[in-house]
Amino acid sequence: MRHIPPRDLPRTDRRTAFSARLRPRAGLWAAAGAVALGFLIALEFAARRYGLPGPITNQVREVVAAPKSGGLLYAAMALTMVVLTWRQRFIAVGAAIGIDIAFLLVRWAVGAETTGGHPFGNGALWVILGCAVIAVTRRTGRERVLLLKGVGLGLLLMAGRKTGDTWLLITSKTRPAVLDQYVATADHALGDPSWLVGRVITATGPIGFNFLDTVYGQLAVAAVVVALYQLRGVAAERRFPGHHLVRTFLVIGLIGPAFYMIFPVVGPIFAYGTGTEYWAPISLWSPDIPSSGHWAVADLWPQTPPPVTTPHPMPFDGITPRNCMPSLHTAWAVAIFIHSRKGPRVLRYAGTFWLIATLTATLGFGYHYGVDLISGVVFALTIEAALRSFDRGWDRSGIRLVAYGTTVFAALLVSYRFLPLTMAEHPWVSGPLLMLAMTSVVYGYVRTTAAWEPKATPARQPEPQPEPI
C-alpha cells in the first residue's frame, strides 16, 4: 500500500494523523512534567526544613513582590514570544512594560521597599501567565500546543534558576565536609591555573575585574540570545526545531548539581583564601556570596599555591554552596559556543568570546580549580551528544560517543578523589594525560557530529541528447 504524506491527505485525515502523532509525545511530556513537578515539591519541602522558602514559593512571590532578577524574567518572556507573531510580540512587550510601571507606581504610593529585588520584571511574568491562560481558553489543536510549549519554555528558564538556588542551599546544609584539598592537590598537575589567572586579574585592577564579573553574571542572557536565533523561525513554521540550546542548558542544570552532592567542593577563594573580601578593594559592587575566610585552610589564594601534602576532607560552613565539581558555568559556556557555530559571524565571535571570558573568570575569581573546568567540558559534550543522539535516533556512533564521554568523566572524578597526590608528584605525566582525556572527547564529538551532518549531493546532470541527422 502506497504511503501518503500527511500534507496530501484531506483536512479531516490530516487532523487524525496529527492527533495520532501527538498522543505518544503528549504522554511523554505529561510524564516529564509530573516528574519535574514532583522534584520541585520535594525541593520545596527540603527548603522548608531549613526554614527558608523553596523554588515554588519564591516564584509565586514574584507575581506581586519585587523580583530578584528582572532581566531573567524578561529573557523568559522573550523565549515565550518566539511562538507569537510580530504584532502579538509588540502587544506582549507593551503589556509587560505597562504592568511594570503600574507595579512601580503602586509600590511608590504605598512606600513598599524593593530591597534585594528589581523594580521591573513582574510584567514579564504576568505576560507569560497570560499566554498560558489564552492557550487553554482561546486556542485549540496545534495552536494550543505551540503556545503552551512557548509558555513552558519561559517557565522552565525561571524554574531552573529558582531550583538551582534552592539546590545550592541544600548542598551547603547536607555536606558539612568538602573535598577541596583533593582537588587542589590534583590541580598541581595543571600548574595551579586558578592561582595564576587570579594574579593576572588582580594586576588588571577594577577594569578587568568588573568587566569579567559582568560577563560571568550574564551567562543566561548570552544563552537566550543564541536560543532566540535558533528559534527565530518557530512563529512562521509553527513548530520547534528538534534540538536547540535551551534543551542543553536545562539538562545540564538538571543533572549537574547531582554531582555537587557526590563531590562537594567550595572553590579556592573560600578554601584557600579570605572569600569575597579579597575583591572588595577593586569591585564596583559587592558579590552576593558570603565570606568564609575563617574556615579556610590558610590565606594562600592567589599569591601562594598550596603545598603538596596528603589531602583530607575538611569541615566547612553551612552557607557556601558546594558547586565546583564539575564547573557548570564552563559547561554552559561550552554549550553556547557549540550552538553559536551555525549562526552568523557576529554570533560565532560572541560565542567564542563568551567561552574564553567565562573560563578566565571562573579561574581568576577563585570560584573553580583547573580540573573543574576539564570536567565541565567533558560533561557538556557528553550531554550535548546524548541530546543530539536522542533527537536523530540512537545509533552505534551516538551510543559510542556518549559511553566514551561518560567513562572519561567518571575516570576524571575517580582520579581527583583517589589519585591526587600521585598526580601532584608527577605533573609532567598526569597534566598532559588530563588534557589528552579532554581533547579526546572534543575530537570524538567533532568527528562524530560532523558525520551526522547531511551531505550535499550534486545535482544530476541531464544526459546529452544525440544531434538530429
N, C-alpha and C positions, 0 to 999 in steps of 0.2 A: 504494500500500500504506500502510495507516494506521500511524503511528509509535506504538509502545507504550513509555511511560516505563519506566525500569528498575525502579521500585518496584512496577509492576504485573506484572512478569514472574515466572515461577516461580523458586524458590530457586536451582536449578541454572543457569537462564539469567541470573539476576542476577549470580552469580559469574562467569560467562563475560563479561558486559558490563563488570563491574568490572575484570577482568583485561585486557580489550581497551583500556579507558581508561588503565590503569596502565602498559601497555607503553611508549608513547612518552614518558610522564613519567619512567618509570624509566630509560630511555635517556638522557634529558636530565640527570637528577640524577646518573647514573653518569658522564657526560662532565664535568659541573661538578665532581664530586668528584675525578676524575682530574686536572683542571686545578689544583684547589686543592692537592691532594697534591703535584703537581709543583712548584708555586710554593713550598710550604713546604720541600721538599727543596732547591730552589735557594737559598732564604734560609739554610738550614742550612749549606750548603757555603760561601756567601758570608761568614757569620759566622765559620766555622771558619778561613777565610783570614786573618781579622784576630785570630785567637787567642781567640775568645770563643764560648760556646755559642749555638746557634741556637734558634729557637722550638720545634722538636720536642724537643730536649734539655731545655730549660727546663720544658716541660710535663710530660715524663716524670719529671723530678726531683721534681715536686710531688706525685707519688703517695706518696712517702715523706718527702721533705725538707720543711722549713717553707716554706709558700707565700709568695710575695711579696705577694699580695693575697687574703687570705681572704674579704673581702667580695665580690670579683668571683666567686670560686668558688661562694659561696652564692647569688649572683644568677643564675649559670648554672644551678645546681640548681633554682632557682625557675622558670626558663624550662622546664626539662625536666619539671617536675611539672605543667605545665598539661595534660598528656595523661593524668594519673593521677586516680583517684577520691580523694575526701577521705580515705577510710581508708588508701589507699596513700600519700597525702601525709604523713599523720601517721607512718606507719611509716618513710618515707624520711627525714623530719626527725629522728626519734628515732635512726635508724641513723647518720645523719651526725654528730649530736652525740655519740653513744656512741663512734664511731670516733675523733673528735677528742679526746675525753677519754682514750681508750686511748693514742693517739699522744703526748699531753701527758705522761701518766704514764711512758711508756717513755723519752721524752726526758729527763724529770726524773731517772729512775733511772740512766740511763747518762751523765748530765751533758752531753747534746748541746746545743749552742748554737743559738739561733734568730735570731742576728744577721742583720739585713736581711730577716727574714721574719716571718710572723704565726704565733702558736701554734695558730690554728684555720684550717680550710679543707680539709685533706686528706679529711675525712669527706665533704664535699660532692662532691669529685672521685670518691671511691670509689663513692658512690651513683649518680652519672651512669654510670660504667663498669659498675656492676652492672645498671642498667637496660638497657644495651646487650647484656649477656650474656643477660639474661632475654628480651629481644626476639628474639634469634637462636635460643635454645634452647627457649623455652616459649611463644612466640606464633606465630601463623600469619596469613596473609592481611592483611586490613585492620588488625587489631590490631597486627601486627608492624610494618607500615608506619608507623602512627601513633606507636608508641613509639620507633621509630628516628628519626622526624622530631623528636620531643622531645629525644632524646639529641643529635641533630645540632645542634639549636638551641643547647643548652648548650655543646657543644664548640666551635661556631663563635664564640660570645662569648669563650671563653677563648683560642682560636687567634687571634682578631683582636687581642687585647691583646698576646700574645707576638709576633705578626707585626709589629705596629706598633713595638714596642721594637727589634726587630732592624732594621727598615727605617730607623728614625731613626739607628741606628748607622751604617748603610751611607751615608746621606746625608752624615753628618759626615766619613766617610773618603774618599768619592769626589768630593766637591765642595769642594775647598780654597778656592775663591773664592766670595764671596757678593755679592748684588746689593742690599744694604741701602741704599746711597747712592741708588740709583734709586728705591726705594720711599719712602724718607724724603723725597726731593725731591718726588715726586708727592703725598705726603701734605700738603704745604703747601697744596694746593688745598682741603683739608678743614679747614685751620686747625690742623694738628698735634694731633689729638684725643688721642693717647696721652700727650703731654706734659701736656695739660690735665687729663685724668682722673687721671693719675699724681699730680699735685699735690693733687687733691681727696682721693684715698685716703690720701695721706700726711698730710693735715690731720686725717683721722678717727682716726689713731693705731692702736693694736693692735686695737681692737674692729672697726673697719671692715675692716682688712686680713685678720684671721683669719676673719671671717665670710665674706667673699668667697672666701678661699682654700678654705674648706670646701665652698662651693657649686661652685667651679671644679673641685675634685678629685673630686666625687661625681656628675659628669655621667652616668656609666654607670648609677649607681643610679637616677637620675631616669628614664632611658630604660627601665630594667627595670620600674619602677612603671607607666609608661604602657603598656608592652608587656603586662604581666600583666592590665591592664584590658581591652585589646583581645583577648587570648587567653583570657578568662575562661570562654568557652563551649566551648572545644575538647573538654574531657572529656565534656561532655554530648552535643555534636553529632558527636563522633568525627571531626572534620576541622578543618583550619586555615582561617582566613579567607584570601581571595585576596591581600590586601595588608595588611601591618602594619608597625610601626615597626622591628622587628628587621631586616627586609629592607633598609630605607632606611639604617639605621645601618651595616650590614655593607658595602653597596655604596659608601657614602661613604668608609668606612675602606679599602676595596679600591682605589678609583680615585684618591682624593685624594692619597695620598702620591706618586703618579707625578709630580705637578706640583712636588713638592719637588726632584726631580732636574732639572726644566726651569727652575725659578725658585727657586734656593736663597736663602733669607733667614733670618737668625737672630733678628731682633727688636730693638727699640730699646734694651732694657735691656742687651743684650750689645754691640750695635754702637755705641751712643752712651752707655753707662753703665758701671757697675762690676760688672755681673752681679748675682747674688743677694745679694752683700754689702750692697747698698743697703737691703734689707729686714731685715737681721739685727737691728737695734735694736728692731723692733716685732713681729717674728714669734715666735709661741709655739713653732714648730717650724721647723727649717731646711729649705727647699725642696730636693728631691733633684735639683738641677741645678747643675753646677759653675760657678764664677765665671770670667769671661773678660775681666776689666777691662783687662788689658794688651794685648788685641787690639783694643780699641775705638778708633774714630777720635778721640774726645775724651770727657771726662767731662761730658756735657751733659744726660742724661736724669735726672729730668723737669723740671729747672729752666729750661734754656735750649734752645729749639728750634734745630736745626742750621741753619747759614746756607745760602742758596740758591747753590749752586755747581754746576759741571758734574760729574755723578756718574761714578764709575768702579767696576769690580769691585774688591773688596778681599779680601786673603787673611784667613783666619780659622783658628781652631784645629781640631783633629781630634776634638773631643769634643762640642761644642754641636750639637744637631740643627738642620738647615735646614728647619724645619717651620712656616713662617709663611704662605706663599702657596699656596693660599688658607687662611684660618683654618678648620680643620676643627672646632674647638670651636664656632665660630659656626654652621657647617653643621649639626652635630649638635643644637645648641640650637634652631635653626630647625625641624629635623625633629621634635623633641619638641613644640615649640609647635604645629605643624600637626596632629600626631596626637592632641594633647590636646583639640582643638576639639570633638570629638564626645563627649567624656566628661562626667561630672557637673561641677557648678560648681566644686567644690574642685579637681578635676583641671585644669580650664581656668585657674583662677587660678594653680595651681602651675606650669603650662606657661609662662604669661606671666611669672611671677616668675623662673623659671629662665633664660628668654631674656634678660631685662633684666640679671639679675645676671651671667650669663656674658659678655655684651657689655661690661659695666662692668669685669669682672675681666680679660678679655683685653687691654683697652686700659690699664687702670690699673696692672696689674702689669708693663707694658712688654713683654709677650710678642708683641704684634701692633701693626701700624700700622692706621690707619683704612681704608686701601684694601684691606687684607687682609680686613676684615670685609665690605666691599661684595662682594668676590669670593666670599667664603664664602656669603653669602645667595643670590647668583645660582647658585652651584654646587649648593647644597642644593635649590633649587626646580627646577632642571633635572633632577637625579637623581630627585626625587620625581615629577615629571611623567612621566619615562621609565618608571618602575616602574608607575605607575598606568595609563599607556597600554598597557604590556605586559600588565597584568592584565585590562583590559577589552577589549583588542583595538585594534590601531593603526587610527586613522582620520585624516582630514585635520587636525582640530583638535589631536590629540595630536602628530602629526608637526610641525605648525607651531610649537607651543609649545616642544617640545624643540629644534628647529632654531634658534628665536629665542634661547632661553636659552644654547645653545652658542655662538652667534655673539656675543652680548653678553659672555659670559665670555672668549672668545678676544680680543675687542676690548679688554677691560679689561687683560688681561695684556700685549698688544702696546703699549698706551698707556703702561703703567707702565715698560716697558723702553725704548721709543724716543722717548717724548714727555714725560718727567718734567720737564725744565727748562721746556718750554713751558707745562705745566700749573701749575708753581710761579709762573711770571711772570704768569699770567693766572688767578688763583684765583677771581675773581668770575664767570668763564665756565666754567672746567673743573670747579670744585667742584659747581655746580648740574647740569652735564651728567653727572657721575658719579652723583649722587643720582637724576637723572632716568632714567638707564640702569637702575639697580637697581629703581626704582619701577615702570618699565615691565614688567619681568619679574614683579614681585609682582602687578601689576594683571592681566597676561596669565594668570598662574597662577590667581588667584582667579576671574576671569571664566570661564576655560575649565573649571575643575573644578566650578564652580557649574552650568554647563550639563550636566555629566556626571551630576549627582545625579538620581536618579529623581524624576519629578514625581508628586505625589499627585493622583489623578483622583477627582473627586466621585462618590459612589455614584449609580447610575442610579435615578431616581425612578419608581415604578410609575405607569403611565398611569391617570388617573381612569376608573372604570367608570361607565357610564350607570345612572342610577337606574331601578329596575323601575317599570313602568307600573301 
